[in-house]
Amino acid sequence: MASSNSILFYDLTRNAEGPARGAHSYNTLRTRLALNIKGIAYETVWITIADVESEAIKAGAQPTTERAGKPLYTVPFIVDPSTGRVVSDSPKIAVYLDEQYPDTPALGPSGSEAEKRTLERAERVFGSLRAVCLSRMWDTLPLRTQAYFHKLFGEEKVVQMITFVPEALPGSIDAALQALAEIEGEMGANSFLGGEKPCWADTFLTGVLWSLRIVLGNEDGTWKALVEARSGRWGAYMQEFEQRGWLKVL
Ligand SMILES: N[C@@H](CCC(=O)N[C@@H](CS)C(=O)NCC(=O)O)C(=O)O
């Protein structure tokens, strides 16, 4: 429930109406998951990628990296009215939430080698299907977002990025399943990567899977190929989050 002390969580919108407003970025979904798992009150400030820099500067958020020699501001970032702190970069936000809200489930990150391997593999799951997702999502993006990408990459490159070749789909699905199999190899039969409780790597992986589910849709063949593989291993994994009410968009 939002209150005047609710954390403000900056996320990217698509053109969607309704409370979820088209949440889709796996980078921001993992912070949303962390807030949901911890049960911390927050409200979303929906912005387009074209407005990230101006909104971050207005809020007092730090850039998280550089692009072309210039500071790059990114979402997610949060403003916590109860402390006055503004935090950007999802791993730093997770650390901040653990420290500031010690009575909530701790998530990490741990910085371990196993964790690094999982994050790389989860990135690979999304990377394998990025072109499918972009081709599906492009028309739903706000015109302001489309214009931002045209300026950033050039029209020709954008056309390349959003043109998905159907013949490439089986190979893309196989590559995503391969990365998931590698994760499963380390996870075994545990409910979560964190064992019986979720950890930072779980928010990372689930952010990716949740993003794919949102963009592709529950009934999509590619999504079904992922969740039905390995006797429904990844469908069951997502259910763990669903059942606990952690896949909600406030
Ligand atoms: N390391 C950052 C990465 C976040 C990130 O890449 N966010 C993208 C949106 S999905 C962004 O804000 N990009 C701004 C831009 O490209 O101008 C984190 O984990 O929070």
The ligand as a MOL file (V3000), in Angstrom:
LIG
                    3D

  0  0  0     0  0            999 V3000
M  V30 BEGIN CTAB
M  V30 COUNTS 20 19 0 0 0
M  V30 BEGIN ATOM
M  V30 1 N 23.6790 -1.7950 -14.1400 0
M  V30 2 C 22.3680 -1.1980 -14.2650 0
M  V30 3 C 21.8400 -1.3900 -15.6620 0
M  V30 4 C 20.4780 -0.7460 -15.8540 0
M  V30 5 C 20.1750 -0.4460 -17.3200 0
M  V30 6 O 20.9310 -0.7920 -18.2400 0
M  V30 7 N 19.0220 0.2230 -17.5440 0
M  V30 8 C 18.6560 0.6560 -18.8830 0
M  V30 9 C 17.1930 0.4030 -19.1280 0
M  V30 10 S 16.7800 -1.2860 -19.2130 0
M  V30 11 C 18.7750 2.1720 -18.9660 0
M  V30 12 O 18.2900 2.8830 -18.1020 0
M  V30 13 N 19.3820 2.6950 -20.0520 0
M  V30 14 C 19.4620 4.1040 -20.2510 0
M  V30 15 C 19.8970 4.4340 -21.6530 0
M  V30 16 O 20.2550 3.5390 -22.4000 0
M  V30 17 O 19.8440 5.6200 -21.9710 0
M  V30 18 C 21.4440 -1.8120 -13.2100 0
M  V30 19 O 21.6060 -3.0050 -12.9170 0
M  V30 20 O 20.6050 -1.0960 -12.6430 0
M  V30 END ATOM
M  V30 BEGIN BOND
M  V30 1 1 1 2
M  V30 2 1 2 3
M  V30 3 1 2 18
M  V30 4 1 3 4
M  V30 5 1 4 5
M  V30 6 2 5 6
M  V30 7 1 5 7
M  V30 8 1 7 8
M  V30 9 1 8 9
M  V30 10 1 8 11
M  V30 11 1 9 10
M  V30 12 2 11 12
M  V30 13 1 11 13
M  V30 14 1 13 14
M  V30 15 1 14 15
M  V30 16 2 15 16
M  V30 17 1 15 17
M  V30 18 2 18 19
M  V30 19 1 18 20
M  V30 END BOND
M  V30 END CTAB
M  END
